[in-house]
């Protein structure tokens, strides 16, 4: 289901809670909502659709990947970036890492590990920040 985009800074600034197998529908809602906002959005976190759960979606170029309870386990090569967000006006500076490794659960609730670089790594870091209540 396509959900409205949350723009409430107080809500977005709160830390999300771990997702469970019962939260699979949140991943589907993120897929639908990202698809509907594709022209100006490359990733989303569940709090952007009003749900405080650790679920994100990242556009990998050829497909969108939903991650439940994502955790960055390795990162290297920091750089300065400017980012915008569908939930916020304007752009903000932040530090990102060129290379990351992230662990997460997929729709089948199997643990996955993926190495990401460049733009895809940056998107993933931005969405994980959302889960921590960081406003970027």
C-alpha positions in Angstrom: 0.0 0.0 0.0 1.3 3.5 -0.9 1.7 5.4 2.4 1.9 9.2 2.9 5.4 10.6 3.6 6.0 11.6 7.3 7.4 15.1 7.6 7.0 15.5 11.4 10.6 16.2 12.7 9.7 15.1 16.3 8.5 11.7 15.0 11.4 11.3 12.6 13.8 12.1 15.5 12.8 9.1 17.5 14.7 5.8 17.5 12.9 2.9 15.8 12.3 -0.5 17.4 13.5 -3.9 16.1 11.3 -5.4 13.4 9.9 -8.9 13.8 8.5 -11.5 11.3 5.1 -9.9 11.8 6.4 -6.7 10.3 6.8 -8.1 6.7 3.9 -5.9 5.5 6.0 -2.8 6.3 8.5 -4.0 3.7 5.8 -4.3 1.1 4.4 -0.9 2.0 8.0 0.6 1.6 8.2 -1.1 -1.9 4.9 0.4 -3.0 5.7 3.9 -1.5 9.2 4.0 -3.0 7.8 2.9 -6.4 5.2 5.8 -6.2 8.0 8.3 -5.4 10.7 6.9 -7.7 11.4 10.1 -9.5 12.7 11.9 -6.4 13.6 9.1 -4.0 16.1 6.3 -3.9 15.5 4.8 -0.5 13.2 4.9 2.5 13.0 4.0 6.2 9.8 2.8 7.9 9.6 6.0 10.0 9.2 7.9 6.7 5.8 6.2 6.3 4.9 6.6 10.0 6.1 3.3 11.4 8.9 3.2 14.1 10.4 -0.2 13.1 13.9 -1.0 11.8 13.0 -1.6 8.2 14.5 0.2 5.2 14.5 -0.1 1.4 17.4 0.8 -0.8 17.5 1.2 -4.6 20.4 -0.9 -5.8 20.1 0.4 -9.4 18.6 -2.7 -10.9 16.3 -3.6 -8.0 15.1 -2.4 -4.6 16.2 -4.3 -1.6 14.2 -4.4 1.7 16.3 -4.8 4.8 14.8 -5.8 8.2 17.0 -4.8 11.2 20.0 -3.7 9.1 23.3 -3.1 10.9 26.5 -1.8 9.5 29.2 -4.2 10.6 32.2 -2.7 8.6 32.9 0.7 7.1 35.9 2.4 5.6 37.0 5.4 3.6 35.0 8.4 5.0 34.0 11.3 2.8 31.9 14.4 3.1 28.5 14.3 1.3 25.4 16.5 0.9 22.1 14.8 1.1 18.4 15.6 0.7 15.5 13.7 2.0 11.9 13.2 0.9 10.8 13.9 4.5 12.8 17.1 4.8 13.3 20.3 2.8 16.8 21.3 1.6 20.1 19.4 1.8 22.5 18.8 4.7 26.2 17.9 5.0 27.2 14.6 6.6 30.1 12.1 6.7 29.6 8.9 4.8 31.8 5.8 4.1 32.7 4.7 0.6 32.5 1.0 1.5 30.2 -0.7 4.0 29.1 -4.2 4.9 25.6 -4.6 6.2 23.8 -7.5 7.9 20.0 -7.7 7.7 17.1 -10.1 7.5 15.3 -10.5 4.2 11.6 -11.2 3.5 12.1 -14.9 4.3 13.7 -13.8 7.6 17.0 -15.2 6.6 20.1 -13.3 7.7 22.0 -11.7 4.8 25.3 -10.0 4.5 26.1 -7.6 1.7 29.0 -5.3 0.7 28.0 -2.0 -0.7 30.1 0.7 -2.2 29.6 4.3 -3.5 26.1 5.6 -4.1 24.4 2.5 -2.9 26.4 2.5 0.3 25.5 6.1 0.8 21.8 5.5 0.4 21.9 2.6 2.9 23.8 4.7 5.5 21.2 7.5 5.1 18.3 5.1 5.7 20.0 3.4 8.7 20.5 6.9 10.2 16.7 7.3 10.0 16.3 4.2 12.2 18.5 5.9 14.8 16.4 9.1 14.7 19.2 11.0 13.0 17.8 13.8 10.8 19.9 14.2 7.7 
